[in-house]
Amino acid sequence: MAVALTFHVIGRFSRGQVRTRWVDSTRPRIAEVEAGIERAWQEASRRPGVRLFDEPMCRLESFHAAADQLTLLLSRTSYKTFVGTNYADPQLADRYGPQVLANPLGISSLVGSGDGWVLLGRRSAAVAQYPLRIHTFGGALQVEEAADVFATAGRELAEELNLRDDDVRQIVCIGLVEDQSLRHPELIFHASSGLGRAQIEQKLDQAEHSAAVAIQAQADEVRSAAADPALTPVAAAALLLWGRHQFGADWFDAARQAVKFGGHEPA
């Protein structure tokens, strides 16, 4: 069964063009759902080799996009709530309504090298979500960084690729997407580096990604890579959004028709 990707926002936003604002959470507390969250967390915690840390996260309540401005309305949630809803049982939304999910805002970047490559990472076997799949570099928007989503993108690049500020020429936000298998919102960034492919690959921290995956920054190569079932839906979305800006809307429309994935298997 194919996993659907929803492209909520397609654009190109610089640091000053993405704003966030805190609002009250609209997530209802339903006894059966809360009990399920506890069960899912305990089950996931008992699995050997899986690292789980509960931490506060930023829930995407809603968004508004204009040509030169993206506004994100956020409330507070947690990784535990995400594991027990979006990750373990996203169908809760069908039974109780979409607001019952944690919906933390993810931050994902693909990296462009100075010598004509686009880089993603192959996730390690130890991560709970999409182990061994090809994914973007990133994580969840942190509460303390909520005022500046670009800060999270930069920090994740520093942690996962050891890229310093002077290694990154520019970071731009290129869209907001949703992996429909998890019903999980993800803010997508493109980070341009002056370093070559080999230099970036050598910097990879293998705690979360076991290897870097490089794609030549050419229309046919990116189209083929985006359709690879080894990619997570978010990684495919990132390639498609980057390709749209590089190769145009017609390329994007044709390329996304070829993107199909197998169903999500809960951890």
N, C-alpha and C positions, 0 to 999 in steps of 0.2 A: 504494500500500500504506500502510495506516495505521501510524503509529508509536505503540507502546504506552507508557503512563506507568504506573510503579509507585509507589504511595503507601505508602512503608514506615512512616512515622510521621505521624499527624495529631494535633495538639495545640496547646497554647499555653504556651510556656516563656519565662520571664524569664531575665535574665542569670545569676542564681544557680542556675537549674534545668537548665542545660546544662553538663555536665562532660566533659572529655577526659582520656585517659590514653594514654601511649606504650606500645606493645608491639612485639615483634619482627615483622618483615615475614614474611608467609607466601607471598609471590610467588616462584615457582620461577624459576630462571635456566636457560632452554632455548636452546641454541645457535641454532637456526633462528629463534626469536623475537627474540633479541638482534640477530641480523643484519638481520632485518626492521625492527627499530626504527631501526637506523643508516640503512638505505635510505630509510625514510619521512622521517626527519629531513632528510637531504640533499636529497631531492626537494622537500620543503616549503620548505626554505631557499632554493632556487633560484628560486622563483616571484616574479615582480615584484610589488612593492607589498604583500607579506605580511611582517609583522613577527613574528619568532620570537625568543624569549629562553628559553634553558634555565634553569630555576631549581628549587630544591628545593620539593617539595610534600608535603602530608599525605595519605597513603593511608588510606581508611576500611577498616579490617579487619573491624569488626563494630560493632553498636550494641545498646543495651538501652533500651527506653522504658517508663516507668511514668507514672501520671497526673500526677505533679508532678516528674518527673526524666527527663532524656535523657542517657545516657552514650554517648560515642563513643570507640571504641578505634582509635588511629591508629598508623601506621608511616610510614616515609619513602619517598618516590618522587620523580619529577622530571617536569617538563613534557615533556622529550624522550621519556620512557617513555610518557607519556600519548599524545603524538602518534603514536607507533609502535604503540600497542595500541588503546586505547579509540577513538581518533579515526580512524586510518587503517584498522584491521582489527579491529573488535570481535568478528568471528566467530572470532578466535583462541580465544575462550572455549569455542566449540563443539568445537574440535579438541584443545585442551590443558587445558580446564577453566577455570572463571571466575577462579581465583586468578592466572592468567597476566596479567591486565589490570592497568594501573597504578591505576585506581580512585581518582584524587585527589578529595578532598572539595571540591566547589564551594560558594560562598557567594553567595546570590542574594537581592536585596531588591526589593520593589515599594514605592512610596512613596504614601502617602495625603496629599493636600493639605488645608489648612484650610478650603477652600471646596467640598469634596465631589467630588473627582476622585481617581482612582487612576492613577499614572504609571508607564510603562515607557519603554524607549528603543529607537530603531531603530539597529541596529548599522551601523557604517560599512563601506565596501567593502574597507577595508584589513585587517580582522581575519581571522584564519585560520578561525575557527569560526563558522558561521552568518552570513556577511556579508549585510547588508541586511535581515535578519530582525528582528522585534520581540522584544526580550529584556529580562530583568531587569537591574538594576544590580548589579554584583558581579564576582567573580573566584574564584580558588582560595584556600583557607585557607593562609596562610603559616606556615612552620615556627615563626618567632619569635612568632607570634600564636596558636599552637595551644592555649594555656591559656585563651584567651578568644575564642571564635568571634564574639562580638559586636563585638570590637575590629576584626576584619576587615570585618564588615558596615559599621561606622561609617566605617572608612578608605576603603572603596570608594565610599561615598556622598559623602565629602569629595572624592575624586579625580574621580569621574565627574559629580557634580552640584554640587560646591563647596558642599555643605551643612555648615555648622559645627555644633558640638555644640548650640548654643542654637537652631539651626534645626530640630532633631529633638526632638520631645516624648518619644517612646518608640520603642524597637525591641523587638519580640518575635519569637521563633522560632515558626513556625506549622507546620513539618513537614519531613520528609526524604523526598525523591522520587528517582526514577531515570528518566532518559531512556533508554528501551530501545534506541534507535538507536545510542547511544554506550555504553550500559550504565554510565552515569556518575552517581554519587550527588551530590545537591545539597541543601544545607540552605537552607530558605526562610525569609525574614524579612519582616515588615511594619514599615516605618518610618513613623510618624505625624509630620507636620510641621505647624506652625502657619502656614506660608507658603501663599499662594494658588497656584493652578496657574500663572498667568503668571509669578510670581516664581521658581518652581522651574524653569520652562522656560528662563528667561533665564540661569539659572546653569549650564546644561548645558555640559560640556566636550565638544567635538566630536571629540576625538581617537579615541574608541572608539564613540560614538553620534552619528549625524548629526542626529538630531532626537529630541525627546521625544514620546511618544504618550500621550494622556490619555483616560481612560474615565470616564464619569460613574459615581459610586458607587451605582448602582441595580441591582436584581436583573436586570432584563431586559437592561440595557446590558452588564453584566459577563458574563452568560451568552453573549450574542452575540459579545462580544470574545474570550472564551476559545476559541470555535470558529473564529476567523479563522486560516486556514492560513498567514498571514504570521507568526504567532507561533511562536517556538521551543517545543518541548515543555515546557521548564522555565518559560517565561513563562506558558503555559497552566496549568501546575500551580500556579503562584503565584497566579494569579487565582482558580482553583477553590478553593484552600485559604483564601484571604482571604474569598471569597464564602461558604464553608461557615460561617465564624465570624460573618459578618454576616447571612446569610439562612437558615442551618440545613442539616441533613443531607439533607433531601429535595431542597432546591435543588441541593446538591452532587451527589447521585446522578443527578438529571436532567440537570444541566449537563455532567457529564463524559461522558455517553453521546454528546453531540454533538461531542466534540473528536476531530478526525481530521487527520492531517498526511501529507504526502508523504514518501517515503523519504529518508534521509540520503545526501548525496553527499559522499564524502571530498574534502578539499581537496588 
